Amino acid sequence: MSRKTKKLLGRIVLYLLVILIVAVVLGPFLWMFLCSISTKADLISKPYHWWPAHATLKNYKDIFFGTGNTTTDAANQFMAAFKNSLMIALCCTAVSLLIGLLASFAFSRFRFRGRTLALNTVLFMQMIPPIALIIPMYMIMLRLHLMDNKWALIIIYLSFTLPFVTWIVKGYIDGIPTDLEESAMIDGCSHLEAFFRVVLPVSASGLAATTIFAFIIAWNEFFYALNFTSTLRSKTLPVLITEFSSKFGNDFILTSTAGVLTSLPPVLIALIFQKYIISGLSSGAVKG
C-alpha cells in the first residue's frame, strides 16, 4: 500500500470518527429539539418521521405563558425555577472566584506550614462522590433550618466549585513568571496589588475559561438540588424539567421543551466565549 493511500485512509477514518463523535454529542439534543416542536400525534405516529408533520412552537408558548394540561401553571414553574438557577449559579460563581483567586495566589506564590496538606485536601474534595456527602449535608442543613432554601444550595455548590476554581487557577498562576510581580513590587506595589495589577490581567484567558466552567457546573447540578429542594421557592431548572406532568401521565413534550430552554444558557455562553475557553485551555496545556 502506497504512502498516499495510507494517508487517504487515515484521513477517512479520522473524518468518520469526528462524524461519530458529533452524532453522539449532538444527537440527543437534536432529538430533544424535534420533540419540543412536535405534537403528541407526531410522537406516536408510525412510522416515525424525522421531521414532525405538524411542527409547532406552541410548546414554547405553553412554557412561558402557561397551559391547562399541567397540574400547575407551567409559566410560573419555569420562570421561577429559571430565576432560582440563575441566582444560585451567579452567586456560586462569584464567591468561588473571589475566594478561589486569592487562595490560588497564596498556594502558588507563598510557602507556609501545611501548604501541601491544604492543597491535597482541596484536590481530595474534588474526588469525593456526592452520594457520600448527602446524609451529613442533609443533617447540617436541617439543623441550620436551611432546607428548601437557595442559600443552602449556594453553600453546597461552593463545596465543589471553590476547589475546582482554586486548583485550576493555581495552575495558570504557576505558569506566570514571578519576575513580573517582583518588578511591580520594586515599583512600590504590595503582593496584593501585584496580584490584581499584573497576575490577573496576564491570566485573563484562563480566568475566563474557569469562570465559564464554574457557572456551567453550578447551573447543571441536579443531585443536591433534587434532595434539598421541594418547592418553587428554591427549585432549580434541572429538577423542574423532570416534573412536568398531567392527569394523563408525564408530558414528554413539555419536558423536552423545558430541556431545550434550560440547556441554551450554557450552550450560548460556550459559543460566545469559545475564544477564551480555547485560549485558556491551550494556555494551561502549554504552561502546565
Steps between C-alpha positions, in 0.01 A plus 500: 500500500641834395567783740238715327236229540581458871470874551162502322369209708620667818317819408181305422516321835559834675198660334282197584603521864426875507157440346432224756600723793288790369201267457538362852532849651237684297262210436315511836471879489365490142249231598389707799451805276292299250280376787459858624347613169288189454144417593391188685371360173846539346666314787271196483471485120636194320727504316663789681600798287839659560336839461160539673209521260335774705796700633390769744639748752192469720701301752734794558199728538359262763827510693505880519128578520357192665283209396199330648645154441744505792411466863637851569564797278799430275594866468526553875696178537751566227569869564527452877742212457695697239547788745608256770755331275638830376536648849660185643743456209604867497547525878688172512729604214566845648587369847714221354697753298539746787635241743657264246714767335656609827544141617662392173738798513600412856555133412703593192723776637542440873661216691343442840450220748221267397501618137536150353234359730260781409561448128444126529183568697370728224572226244348231723176698529461470122525122520225440757179376330189707581314194626753467785426853624124515461412374851740722702407800287133424548544486878696827502244686290217357708655624825568843343139518373625547143301225331321614184710816494704650216782591738534135600561407137755781462691375805488141376605591145799691640628173640592386148523820292741672740757214495462484122570871455788496750677205343455610138597865553806393701621318191479817294672712765780243527574562133542877545863604564556646845725762341190697398379528858847578630528784251164636618606476865824683423280781367320512834218246467411261780442127436125561474540798265739299282242224489219728380711716267729239348392140562128537425540683165760245383280203595179654359436225243542221754289689752221545244498130416494405869212741565294353219558143614413589862173659385410199285574257785273693737229546235484131407518350852210263563568256785523745791223721359269198482560404863508845662208673327129429507320819388541765235654727763835330434444237230740523202441429133674157486256380765196672352531345155446155650168604654286611206200272513128495435205291609579272207860437609839653431501775239808413297446787257507769771793320663692515172407866450618593849815295442584697185449833676700387804795391289511822298683725754806268536507439125476871417766588758733236355442624144538870586813451710650206313804713413580542869430134577730374224765758586480415869522127445788540255682732739461253784626216281813691397580633846410182687 
